[in-house]
Each structure stands twice: as structure tokens, then as C-alpha cells.
Amino acid sequence: MKRNEFFKTVLGTFAVANIPGFTRMSTGDNNSVPSWPTANPDDEQFWKVLRAQFPLTDERAYLNTGGLGASPYVVIDAVKAKMDELEKVSETGHTEELWKDIKTAASLLFGCETEELAFTRNATESINIVCNGLPLKRGDEMITTTHEHVGNAVPWLALLQREGIVIKLFEPSVDSAQENVDRIAKLVTKRTRLISVPHATTTTGLILPIKSLSELARSKNIWLFVDGAQTAGMFPFNVHELGCDAYATSGHKWLLGPKETGLLYVRKDMLDVIQPKFAGAYSDDGFDLAKGTLKFHPTAQRYEFGTVSIPLRFGLGTAIKFMQRIGMENVWKRDRALSTRLFKGLQEIPYVKVLSPAHDADRSALITMQHEKLPYLDLQNHLNKFKLRTRGVSEGGVNGLRISTHIYNSFEEIDRVLEGTRTAWKG
Ligand SMILES: Cc1ncc(COP(=O)(O)O)c(C=O)c1O
């Protein structure tokens, strides 16, 4: 089935009305995209049609969305079309109208206001804006996990080296959400200024109890920052309900946007707390070099600066609308159906230990396993023979193999992982 036919037939007529060619969205598109209401997570036929909307080859099962998401044709087409359009006239394409359109789509996805979102190049840049913008000084303490991705470890370590902040670590428990709240609470002292946690860990896919942590943070008068690199586009959430002060994410993982796209949410009342350390065109709302005056932009746009790639941003907007059209509830149900099959299947295999949480509420679509007889690299090499793209996990000394399950994956691919893992050890 062709791309446009897919959206006409599978997504229903209302969908077509709102998507004047999903392949070429214009800035005038309606942002409140109603999602397709009836996706059955177990309907392989439907998800096969959806898979055909991606250039991914059938031969290899791509199971590393946690590393990088595969973009659908509509996103790739949007980037190409925008680049063609702009190169014909050699313009940047910067318009507040387009930025607002994309941010409005993102704000509907994250449950925040458009003014609370900034475009970035990746989750790491979003993290750096928060890390370097918060007024932290020598001796101030922050609490984070021992399972941080390099992107949420190095910026804080750089701050430790430069400014002398103190980093306190806790080992995240996959057994109990409350245990994680308790472990953090035990580390809080009078010097604690910040809790920085991932929404889902990169290591075992553990979902941390952000709402409870924001209650804890508020009661102690400390900030809560969430690294959502692994969660935007995986399941629905509302940042206002989560209650965190800032939330960083990538556009190029579960959201399936173009590579080198990211977003940062900063709650309105935190905009004057997190200082823009990099600034330039678009960060300001008026300046006068001669008088030495500068007014920052009233919104999170203050964290943006200089010339950017409009084709990439346009592609990100298209990706967000693509996900909204499928519906984040539907996406999550499918991701969950695939990962649950994998989680349960792996538990039946001798010598395999599943490191991801057993409680449904704490488990994401990242499933990590260890083989008692094999180092993870050997297991990964064995699975490569089954044309399975997985990701090794070394963070936090985990030594596991991670499998991400997203909307373009199938039960057949999950069964291939199970078969490959079953045959990895012949002893
Ligand atoms: C938890 C977490 N944080 C941050 C990052 C870095 O993301 P980016 O490459 O978009 O900067 C990753 C990437 O895998 C991640 O898993």
C-alpha cells in the first residue's frame, strides 16, 4: 500500500481532512490532530501496513529505537521537500509561525504550553541548558542514579570539575517504585538543590515514579529535572501532571524525527531560574549594545540561538504529528504488547536473566537481559547472525543486552530474538 493510501484508508476519513498530504505538511496545518481511535495492539496486519510507511528493510529487525529511531517516509519527505523549497530561494526559512506550529504540536503531546518549549539539537543539549543554566555553586548537592547515560552524566561531571558541585548517587531499584523514592529521600541534605533522574533508564528501561519524586522535591524545596530521552514518543505523559521543573528529550529516538532534533520543556516559573548560557539571535526580546541592555525572550525560545536547520525542525513537526495521528495510547499499547511478549518469552529461556522490572507499571519498551554463560557481546554477536540489531548496555556496570520494541517491530521479530537467545548457549 502506498503512503498516501495508507493514511486515507487506514487512518480514516477524518484523518485525511486534517492532513493535507501527510507527506507535505504546511505551517497552516491544524495542530490538534485527532488520533486514530481503533488500533488493536495485536493486529499484525495493521502494524504491517504501518511498517510499510518506513524505508526500513525487512531483512534486519531493527531493535535499537532507544539508540536512534527509524523515520517514516513522511518525515524524510518533509525534510527533503523543505530543503528543496528553501534552496530554490536560498532562505533560512526561519519563521515564528512555523516554530509555533511545531511547538504547538509538541505542547499537545507533552501537556504543556507552547511557550514552555525550546528546540534543541538532541537530549544532551537540552540537559546542558538545564545543567549550566541552574544557579548551582560550589558545595551544592545533586542526586542522580548510577545508571545514567553519558548524556546525563558528563554535563554534571563537567559542572563538578568546574564549579565544585557534589554528585550523590543511588542505585535504581527495579523491584519497587517506592524504594527509589526512599533511596533518594535518604540522600537529601540541607545542601541538596536538585534531583536529576531519567524518566526511563537507558540500562533496564525502568520507569521512575516522577510524580512521587516531584512531591518529594517540592516538600524539600529542591528542583526536579527529568531526562526523558527514552520516553517521548514511547508512551503518553503530561509534564504538568508529572510536576517536574524541566524535561529534556530527543526528537530522533521514539518520536521518529530527523537526526539532530531535540526539545526542552522548562516550566514557566523556571524560565528566569534557568539562565540561558548560550544566547544570540532569537534568544532576545530586544537589546541595545550601546546602552548595554538585553531583554531575554519571554518564552523558552530564550534558550535558542543562531541559524538552524529548518528542514530538520519541519521534519520533527511532521514526526510529532505522525505519532499523534497514530495516537500515543495506541503507540504505547503496541510497544507494550511487543515488549511483554519478549519479557515473558525470555524468562522461559535457561541461563537468561531479565534485568528489566517485573511490575508492569515500572517497565517500559526497553527490555534488557543478561546471559549467565555469555558476555553480552557474545550474545549480541550471536543475535547478529539472526539479523537482529540490539544494543549492549555497559552503563552502571550492567553488562546486558537491550532490545527496544517500537511500532515498526513485529511479533515475528520478537520470536526471532527468543529463538536466537535460546540457541546462543549449546552447553
Ligand atoms: C537516558 C538518555 N539520556 C540521554 C541520551 C542522549 O540522547 P541524545 O543523543 O539525543 O543527546 C540518551 C541516548 O540514548 C539516553 O538514553
The ligand as a Gaussian input file, in Angstrom:
#p B3LYP/6-31G(d) Opt

LIG

0 1
 C       18.619000       8.345000      29.104000
 C       19.339000       9.037000      27.983000
 N       19.697000      10.315000      28.113000
 C       20.320000      10.992000      27.132000
 C       20.609000      10.378000      25.943000
 C       21.310000      11.172000      24.873000
 O       20.422000      11.464000      23.847000
 P       20.893000      12.376000      22.601000
 O       21.785000      11.506000      21.780000
 O       19.634000      12.740000      21.909000
 O       21.608000      13.530000      23.128000
 C       20.272000       9.034000      25.748000
 C       20.576000       8.362000      24.486000
 O       20.496000       7.158000      24.345000
 C       19.616000       8.344000      26.799000
 O       19.275000       7.073000      26.693000

